[in-house]
Amino acid sequence: MSKELAFYQELVDYIMQEQNGELKGIKKKFGVSKKKAQQVLEEQGYSFNQQVGKWTAAHTEQFVDGFSNAEIDLLRELISDVQQKKDAAASTTKNTLDELLQTVADDAAPKVRRTFTVDEHIMQQFDEFCEDKGYTKSHIITIALKQFLDTYK
């Protein structure tokens, strides 16, 4: 940043932050006329508010933690889109699983009992899933085996 730009930025910061938008004492502190200070403020996007008698941001854009209102609105929109897609995916998964359960849930079909070993944390997650969703382990294992066989046959 050139010295002149740094000087003008310091001038604008002083006027807007320390002087609360007023030009009092600018000539004495910076050696700049009020007219030049007004020109610099206008170039930086500020305007004089007649109602309050002070210089204010020409736009009403406010910043929260470094984000403008427009950026915050965009982030909210993105979050909403992601949430909708997540909800749709969960709904689709639920519908697909329910449909699969109907295709293999033949209670009249003969059953076989098998003993197998599984990693403890996987089995714990599986138990929690079945309990939370209200599915029987037998039906879920049947679906999983059927899909595995269909995929890798």
SEBA-272392 format. One record per residue (C-alpha): chain; residue number from 1; x, y, z; residue in one letter. Coordinates in nm, 4 decimals, m for minus. Example, Ala and Ser with C-alpha at 12.3 -4.5 7.8 and 13.67 -1.06 7.14 Angstrom:
// SEBA-272392
<node cadena="A" num="1" c1="1.2300" c2="m0.4500" c3="0.7800" residuo="A"/>
<node cadena="A" num="2" c1="1.3670" c2="m0.1060" c3="0.7140" residuo="S"/>
// end
This chain:
// SEBA-272392
<node cadena="A" num="1" c1="0.0000" c2="0.0000" c3="0.0000" residuo="M"/>
<node cadena="A" num="2" c1="0.1397" c2="0.3391" c3="m0.0948" residuo="S"/>
<node cadena="A" num="3" c1="0.1997" c2="0.6047" c3="0.1686" residuo="K"/>
<node cadena="A" num="4" c1="m0.0799" c2="0.8163" c3="0.0259" residuo="E"/>
<node cadena="A" num="5" c1="m0.3309" c2="0.5291" c3="0.0424" residuo="L"/>
<node cadena="A" num="6" c1="m0.2203" c2="0.4417" c3="0.3939" residuo="A"/>
<node cadena="A" num="7" c1="m0.2588" c2="0.8071" c3="0.4937" residuo="F"/>
<node cadena="A" num="8" c1="m0.6099" c2="0.8276" c3="0.3481" residuo="Y"/>
<node cadena="A" num="9" c1="m0.7088" c2="0.4991" c3="0.5110" residuo="Q"/>
<node cadena="A" num="10" c1="m0.5844" c2="0.6295" c3="0.8453" residuo="E"/>
<node cadena="A" num="11" c1="m0.7811" c2="0.9502" c3="0.7849" residuo="L"/>
<node cadena="A" num="12" c1="m1.1018" c2="0.7599" c3="0.7060" residuo="V"/>
<node cadena="A" num="13" c1="m1.0552" c2="0.5289" c3="1.0055" residuo="D"/>
<node cadena="A" num="14" c1="m1.0025" c2="0.8286" c3="1.2341" residuo="Y"/>
<node cadena="A" num="15" c1="m1.3102" c2="1.0098" c3="1.1048" residuo="I"/>
<node cadena="A" num="16" c1="m1.5391" c2="0.7080" c3="1.1164" residuo="M"/>
<node cadena="A" num="17" c1="m1.4186" c2="0.5424" c3="1.4356" residuo="Q"/>
<node cadena="A" num="18" c1="m1.2730" c2="0.8054" c3="1.6632" residuo="E"/>
<node cadena="A" num="19" c1="m1.4729" c2="1.1059" c3="1.5441" residuo="Q"/>
<node cadena="A" num="20" c1="m1.7939" c2="0.9071" c3="1.4888" residuo="N"/>
<node cadena="A" num="21" c1="m1.8360" c2="1.0413" c3="1.1351" residuo="G"/>
<node cadena="A" num="22" c1="m1.7623" c2="1.4063" c3="1.2129" residuo="E"/>
<node cadena="A" num="23" c1="m1.4881" c2="1.6173" c3="1.0531" residuo="L"/>
<node cadena="A" num="24" c1="m1.3961" c2="1.8220" c3="1.3615" residuo="K"/>
<node cadena="A" num="25" c1="m1.0221" c2="1.8734" c3="1.4076" residuo="G"/>
<node cadena="A" num="26" c1="m0.9199" c2="1.7120" c3="1.0773" residuo="I"/>
<node cadena="A" num="27" c1="m0.7170" c2="2.0105" c3="0.9579" residuo="K"/>
<node cadena="A" num="28" c1="m0.5284" c2="2.0287" c3="1.2869" residuo="K"/>
<node cadena="A" num="29" c1="m0.4592" c2="1.6543" c3="1.3218" residuo="K"/>
<node cadena="A" num="30" c1="m0.3925" c2="1.5586" c3="0.9575" residuo="F"/>
<node cadena="A" num="31" c1="m0.3288" c2="1.8893" c3="0.7802" residuo="G"/>
<node cadena="A" num="32" c1="m0.6112" c2="1.8119" c3="0.5379" residuo="V"/>
<node cadena="A" num="33" c1="m0.8933" c2="2.0492" c3="0.4543" residuo="S"/>
<node cadena="A" num="34" c1="m1.2520" c2="1.9492" c3="0.5218" residuo="K"/>
<node cadena="A" num="35" c1="m1.3170" c2="1.9567" c3="0.1470" residuo="K"/>
<node cadena="A" num="36" c1="m1.0323" c2="1.7097" c3="0.0802" residuo="K"/>
<node cadena="A" num="37" c1="m1.1516" c2="1.4876" c3="0.3688" residuo="A"/>
<node cadena="A" num="38" c1="m1.5030" c2="1.4904" c3="0.2198" residuo="Q"/>
<node cadena="A" num="39" c1="m1.3622" c2="1.3933" c3="m0.1204" residuo="Q"/>
<node cadena="A" num="40" c1="m1.1652" c2="1.1038" c3="0.0330" residuo="V"/>
<node cadena="A" num="41" c1="m1.4710" c2="0.9830" c3="0.2246" residuo="L"/>
<node cadena="A" num="42" c1="m1.6853" c2="0.9906" c3="m0.0901" residuo="E"/>
<node cadena="A" num="43" c1="m1.4189" c2="0.7972" c3="m0.2825" residuo="E"/>
<node cadena="A" num="44" c1="m1.4194" c2="0.5364" c3="m0.0063" residuo="Q"/>
<node cadena="A" num="45" c1="m1.7966" c2="0.4854" c3="m0.0356" residuo="G"/>
<node cadena="A" num="46" c1="m1.9183" c2="0.7087" c3="0.2473" residuo="Y"/>
<node cadena="A" num="47" c1="m2.1907" c2="0.9719" c3="0.2235" residuo="S"/>
<node cadena="A" num="48" c1="m2.3016" c2="1.2592" c3="0.4413" residuo="F"/>
<node cadena="A" num="49" c1="m2.6221" c2="1.1834" c3="0.6290" residuo="N"/>
<node cadena="A" num="50" c1="m2.8172" c2="1.5113" c3="0.6522" residuo="Q"/>
<node cadena="A" num="51" c1="m3.0502" c2="1.3778" c3="0.9214" residuo="Q"/>
<node cadena="A" num="52" c1="m2.7760" c2="1.3092" c3="1.1742" residuo="V"/>
<node cadena="A" num="53" c1="m2.5161" c2="1.5539" c3="1.0395" residuo="G"/>
<node cadena="A" num="54" c1="m2.2443" c2="1.2890" c3="1.0128" residuo="K"/>
<node cadena="A" num="55" c1="m2.0625" c2="1.0818" c3="0.7548" residuo="W"/>
<node cadena="A" num="56" c1="m2.1899" c2="0.7260" c3="0.7328" residuo="T"/>
<node cadena="A" num="57" c1="m2.1332" c2="0.4245" c3="0.5146" residuo="A"/>
<node cadena="A" num="58" c1="m2.3073" c2="0.4860" c3="0.1836" residuo="A"/>
<node cadena="A" num="59" c1="m2.4379" c2="0.1324" c3="0.1932" residuo="H"/>
<node cadena="A" num="60" c1="m2.6140" c2="m0.0155" c3="0.4909" residuo="T"/>
<node cadena="A" num="61" c1="m2.4072" c2="m0.3310" c3="0.4699" residuo="E"/>
<node cadena="A" num="62" c1="m2.3164" c2="m0.4422" c3="0.8173" residuo="Q"/>
<node cadena="A" num="63" c1="m2.0435" c2="m0.6860" c3="0.9018" residuo="F"/>
<node cadena="A" num="64" c1="m2.0574" c2="m0.9654" c3="1.1567" residuo="V"/>
<node cadena="A" num="65" c1="m1.7255" c2="m1.1292" c3="1.2402" residuo="D"/>
<node cadena="A" num="66" c1="m1.5852" c2="m1.0249" c3="0.9025" residuo="G"/>
<node cadena="A" num="67" c1="m1.8893" c2="m1.1323" c3="0.6973" residuo="F"/>
<node cadena="A" num="68" c1="m2.1191" c2="m0.8880" c3="0.5200" residuo="S"/>
<node cadena="A" num="69" c1="m2.4969" c2="m0.9264" c3="0.5266" residuo="N"/>
<node cadena="A" num="70" c1="m2.4868" c2="m1.0535" c3="0.1677" residuo="A"/>
<node cadena="A" num="71" c1="m2.2267" c2="m1.3153" c3="0.2586" residuo="E"/>
<node cadena="A" num="72" c1="m2.4264" c2="m1.4205" c3="0.5645" residuo="I"/>
<node cadena="A" num="73" c1="m2.7413" c2="m1.4536" c3="0.3514" residuo="D"/>
<node cadena="A" num="74" c1="m2.5476" c2="m1.6651" c3="0.1004" residuo="L"/>
<node cadena="A" num="75" c1="m2.4140" c2="m1.8863" c3="0.3796" residuo="L"/>
<node cadena="A" num="76" c1="m2.7654" c2="m1.9281" c3="0.5198" residuo="R"/>
<node cadena="A" num="77" c1="m2.8907" c2="m2.0259" c3="0.1749" residuo="E"/>
<node cadena="A" num="78" c1="m2.6084" c2="m2.2783" c3="0.1331" residuo="L"/>
<node cadena="A" num="79" c1="m2.6769" c2="m2.4258" c3="0.4768" residuo="I"/>
<node cadena="A" num="80" c1="m3.0463" c2="m2.4521" c3="0.3928" residuo="S"/>
<node cadena="A" num="81" c1="m2.9679" c2="m2.6267" c3="0.0617" residuo="D"/>
<node cadena="A" num="82" c1="m2.7333" c2="m2.8727" c3="0.2303" residuo="V"/>
<node cadena="A" num="83" c1="m2.9902" c2="m2.9435" c3="0.5023" residuo="Q"/>
<node cadena="A" num="84" c1="m3.2620" c2="m3.0045" c3="0.2420" residuo="Q"/>
<node cadena="A" num="85" c1="m3.0355" c2="m3.2425" c3="0.0497" residuo="K"/>
<node cadena="A" num="86" c1="m2.9415" c2="m3.4197" c3="0.3717" residuo="K"/>
<node cadena="A" num="87" c1="m3.3080" c2="m3.4560" c3="0.4693" residuo="D"/>
<node cadena="A" num="88" c1="m3.3969" c2="m3.5785" c3="0.1201" residuo="A"/>
<node cadena="A" num="89" c1="m3.1137" c2="m3.8334" c3="0.1284" residuo="A"/>
<node cadena="A" num="90" c1="m3.2223" c2="m3.9579" c3="0.4706" residuo="A"/>
<node cadena="A" num="91" c1="m3.5812" c2="m3.9833" c3="0.3507" residuo="S"/>
<node cadena="A" num="92" c1="m3.4731" c2="m4.1680" c3="0.0360" residuo="T"/>
<node cadena="A" num="93" c1="m3.2581" c2="m4.4053" c3="0.2390" residuo="T"/>
<node cadena="A" num="94" c1="m3.5480" c2="m4.4700" c3="0.4773" residuo="K"/>
<node cadena="A" num="95" c1="m3.7880" c2="m4.5306" c3="0.1868" residuo="N"/>
<node cadena="A" num="96" c1="m3.5385" c2="m4.7529" c3="0.0070" residuo="T"/>
<node cadena="A" num="97" c1="m3.4726" c2="m4.9570" c3="0.3211" residuo="L"/>
<node cadena="A" num="98" c1="m3.8454" c2="m4.9949" c3="0.3865" residuo="D"/>
<node cadena="A" num="99" c1="m3.8973" c2="m5.1066" c3="0.0257" residuo="E"/>
<node cadena="A" num="100" c1="m3.6121" c2="m5.3556" c3="0.0554" residuo="L"/>
<node cadena="A" num="101" c1="m3.7575" c2="m5.4888" c3="0.3797" residuo="L"/>
<node cadena="A" num="102" c1="m4.0861" c2="m5.5563" c3="0.2036" residuo="Q"/>
<node cadena="A" num="103" c1="m3.9113" c2="m5.7540" c3="m0.0716" residuo="T"/>
<node cadena="A" num="104" c1="m3.7281" c2="m5.9863" c3="0.1694" residuo="V"/>
<node cadena="A" num="105" c1="m3.9630" c2="m5.9853" c3="0.4680" residuo="A"/>
<node cadena="A" num="106" c1="m4.1192" c2="m6.3202" c3="0.3938" residuo="D"/>
<node cadena="A" num="107" c1="m4.2020" c2="m6.4448" c3="0.7408" residuo="D"/>
<node cadena="A" num="108" c1="m4.3247" c2="m6.7764" c3="0.5965" residuo="A"/>
<node cadena="A" num="109" c1="m3.9876" c2="m6.8529" c3="0.4334" residuo="A"/>
<node cadena="A" num="110" c1="m3.7802" c2="m7.1142" c3="0.6126" residuo="P"/>
<node cadena="A" num="111" c1="m3.5112" c2="m6.9659" c3="0.8383" residuo="K"/>
<node cadena="A" num="112" c1="m3.1653" c2="m7.0928" c3="0.9308" residuo="V"/>
<node cadena="A" num="113" c1="m2.9673" c2="m7.0114" c3="1.2410" residuo="R"/>
<node cadena="A" num="114" c1="m2.6003" c2="m6.9183" c3="1.1993" residuo="R"/>
<node cadena="A" num="115" c1="m2.3318" c2="m6.8069" c3="1.4386" residuo="T"/>
<node cadena="A" num="116" c1="m2.0741" c2="m6.5588" c3="1.3162" residuo="F"/>
<node cadena="A" num="117" c1="m1.8184" c2="m6.3217" c3="1.4598" residuo="T"/>
<node cadena="A" num="118" c1="m1.8149" c2="m5.9469" c3="1.3975" residuo="V"/>
<node cadena="A" num="119" c1="m1.6020" c2="m5.6622" c3="1.5273" residuo="D"/>
<node cadena="A" num="120" c1="m1.7476" c2="m5.5503" c3="1.8573" residuo="E"/>
<node cadena="A" num="121" c1="m1.7893" c2="m5.1807" c3="1.7697" residuo="H"/>
<node cadena="A" num="122" c1="m1.9586" c2="m5.2679" c3="1.4374" residuo="I"/>
<node cadena="A" num="123" c1="m2.2035" c2="m5.4987" c3="1.6136" residuo="M"/>
<node cadena="A" num="124" c1="m2.2726" c2="m5.2333" c3="1.8757" residuo="Q"/>
<node cadena="A" num="125" c1="m2.3506" c2="m4.9774" c3="1.6030" residuo="Q"/>
<node cadena="A" num="126" c1="m2.5689" c2="m5.2338" c3="1.4256" residuo="F"/>
<node cadena="A" num="127" c1="m2.7601" c2="m5.3101" c3="1.7464" residuo="D"/>
<node cadena="A" num="128" c1="m2.8157" c2="m4.9376" c3="1.8104" residuo="E"/>
<node cadena="A" num="129" c1="m2.9286" c2="m4.8821" c3="1.4505" residuo="F"/>
<node cadena="A" num="130" c1="m3.1817" c2="m5.1631" c3="1.4632" residuo="C"/>
<node cadena="A" num="131" c1="m3.3102" c2="m5.0507" c3="1.8018" residuo="E"/>
<node cadena="A" num="132" c1="m3.3362" c2="m4.6816" c3="1.7028" residuo="D"/>
<node cadena="A" num="133" c1="m3.5031" c2="m4.7515" c3="1.3676" residuo="K"/>
<node cadena="A" num="134" c1="m3.7244" c2="m5.0361" c3="1.4849" residuo="G"/>
<node cadena="A" num="135" c1="m3.5902" c2="m5.2926" c3="1.2369" residuo="Y"/>
<node cadena="A" num="136" c1="m3.5262" c2="m5.6573" c3="1.3143" residuo="T"/>
<node cadena="A" num="137" c1="m3.1673" c2="m5.7744" c3="1.2838" residuo="K"/>
<node cadena="A" num="138" c1="m3.2791" c2="m6.0744" c3="1.0828" residuo="S"/>
<node cadena="A" num="139" c1="m3.4393" c2="m5.8591" c3="0.8131" residuo="H"/>
<node cadena="A" num="140" c1="m3.1436" c2="m5.6197" c3="0.7895" residuo="I"/>
<node cadena="A" num="141" c1="m2.8918" c2="m5.9052" c3="0.7640" residuo="I"/>
<node cadena="A" num="142" c1="m3.1082" c2="m6.0700" c3="0.4977" residuo="T"/>
<node cadena="A" num="143" c1="m3.1135" c2="m5.7455" c3="0.2954" residuo="I"/>
<node cadena="A" num="144" c1="m2.7381" c2="m5.6995" c3="0.3355" residuo="A"/>
<node cadena="A" num="145" c1="m2.6632" c2="m6.0547" c3="0.2228" residuo="L"/>
<node cadena="A" num="146" c1="m2.9030" c2="m6.0260" c3="m0.0718" residuo="K"/>
<node cadena="A" num="147" c1="m2.7446" c2="m5.6974" c3="m0.1868" residuo="Q"/>
<node cadena="A" num="148" c1="m2.3961" c2="m5.8423" c3="m0.1449" residuo="F"/>
<node cadena="A" num="149" c1="m2.4858" c2="m6.1467" c3="m0.3542" residuo="L"/>
<node cadena="A" num="150" c1="m2.6577" c2="m5.9357" c3="m0.6211" residuo="D"/>
<node cadena="A" num="151" c1="m2.3559" c2="m5.7056" c3="m0.6416" residuo="T"/>
<node cadena="A" num="152" c1="m2.0740" c2="m5.9600" c3="m0.6415" residuo="Y"/>
<node cadena="A" num="153" c1="m2.2296" c2="m6.2674" c3="m0.8043" residuo="K"/>
// end
